[in-house]
Each structure stands twice: as C-alpha cells, then as structure tokens.
Amino acid sequence: GDVPELPEVEFCRRCLPRWTAGRRVVDVAVPDPRVVRARRTDRPSAGLPDGVGALRSVVTASPCGEVVRHGKRLLWRFGDGALLLRLGMTGKWSRTPTAYTKVRLDLDDGTAVHFSDPRLLGGVVPTTWEAGRALLSEGLGPDALSGELPPLRGARPVKIALMDQALVAGLGNVQAMEALWRARIHPSTPCDALTDAQRAALPGAIRAELDATFAAIGDGDESVYVEEDRSANAFPIYRREGEPCPVC
C-alpha cells in the first residue's frame, strides 16, 4: 500500500481542527471496537479492552483541541488527554459517514466526524497529551517536511532508504519515487553511489514533491487516494510505466 503518505496525513491534520476547533464531543459511536488500540500498531488483534470506554473518556472530557503530525502519525489533543491517530493504508477522517465508518464523534453543533477504514489497518490509541507527544515521534526520523535529510549510507537502494521511517518520516512509495525523479536520481542507485550533486539536490526535490502534492490535493473537505480512483493520479511518474517521459 502506498497511501496515505505525508501529504494525505497532513491534509487530515488541517481538516480536523477546521471541523472541530472549540467544539465538544457529546456522543461517541464505535461500530468496530477493534479500531481502538492499546498501542501504536496496525494489528486489529491489539484491541484495547474496553477501548470504547477509554476513547469516550478522552474525547468527552475537554473540547476538541489542536492536531499535530510527525511523519504519518497524528496526535489530536483533548485537554490533558489525546488520541494518537494512525490512518494505515485506507483510513480517512471525514464529515460524512461511509460503509466503513469505524468511529463516529458527534459534536455539540449537530455535526459529526467519522473515521472510515475498509482494511482496518489504521486505528486510534487513547492516551494522554504528554505520553502522546512521545508516541508521536517514537522510532521515527525527522519529519520529511522539515527539510532535514540524515546521511544516506550503505548499499541499499536510495528509494528503499527514503521509505525507511526510522531514517526520515512520512515518505512512502509514491513520494519517494516522485522526489527521486525530480532530483534525476534512479531509484535503485545504492546510497553509497550517490554523487555530491545528487545528495545536494535531494532535500529540495523532496520538498518540491510534497508541495506539489499538497497543491494537487487542495484544501477542500475530501481527499481522494490514488488507489481509490485512478483518475485522481496527479503524479508524473507513479503508475505511468510505458507512457512517454513528461520531460523528454
């Protein structure tokens, strides 16, 4: 699975406060309790005993607060409590219900926000704001949007290195491939074989690719993942094997 990657997760980070800032959650529905996890994981088997109660106690205690992101993880504040949000491969927060709604939060203005996830690889972890801040970046390298790129070393292909969340957080198959294309670097180039010029070009290419994807997603209320609808493919390279190069 290739999405959601950093841009889609950042889109969610921007949407949630826009929909909920200052509002209170007045009711909670959890059609599939497996979505409430005891820890940061993509395994539904790691469900939290009485997860629904734990979720309810976090979100009803304080008004909806800020949402922060690191890589592909989100942390949504509710006073001293928080929810660590993971979108997995197919998870999405929206204001409309779907057949795959796993969590619904009803707000005091009569609206609701829904977490939908067909494959149930995403989830929510009820925690405290303090503990959540540590969980948000645990085991991850710098956020890809920060412009920091740790040294790329070793024999592994540069694309594989860029997708290593412990090295740099937020890039997946699509963003890594497109950024390398922008930097004119072949994805299978071993890290040790990168030239100084290629190394210098990479951080700017990553930022340019992220910015281009933000622009393509826009600032509406709904983001369409490229896996859901092939017509949503705004990428020059991804899934275009056999097509002419957009530059040549």
Stockholm file with secondary structure:
# STOCKHOLM 1.0

chainA/1-248         GDVPELPEVEFCRRCLPRWTAGRRVVDVAVPDPRVVRARRTDRPSAGLPDGVGALRSVVTASPCGEVVRHGKRLLWRFGDGALLLRLGMTGKWSRTPTAYTKVRLDLDDGTAVHFSDPRLLGGVVPTTWEAGRALLSEGLGPDALSGELPPLRGARPVKIALMDQALVAGLGNVQAMEALWRARIHPSTPCDALTDAQRAALPGAIRAELDATFAAIGDGDESVYVEEDRSANAFPIYRREGEPCPVC
#=GR chainA/1-248 SS CCCSCHHHHHHHHHHHHHHHTTCCEEEEECSCGGGBBSSSCSCGGGBCTTHHHHHHHHHTTSCCCCEEEETTEEEEEETTEEEEEECTTTCEEESSCCTTEEEEEEETTSCEEEEECTTCCCEEEEEEHHHHHHHHHTTCCSBGGGCCCCCCCSSSBHHHHHTCTTTSBSCCHHHHHHHHHHTTCCTTCBGGGCCHHHHHHHHHHHHHHHHHHHHHHCSSSCCCCTTTCGGGCCCSSTTCTTSCCSCC
#=GC SS_cons         CCCSCHHHHHHHHHHHHHHHTTCCEEEEECSCGGGBBSSSCSCGGGBCTTHHHHHHHHHTTSCCCCEEEETTEEEEEETTEEEEEECTTTCEEESSCCTTEEEEEEETTSCEEEEECTTCCCEEEEEEHHHHHHHHHTTCCSBGGGCCCCCCCSSSBHHHHHTCTTTSBSCCHHHHHHHHHHTTCCTTCBGGGCCHHHHHHHHHHHHHHHHHHHHHHCSSSCCCCTTTCGGGCCCSSTTCTTSCCSCC
//
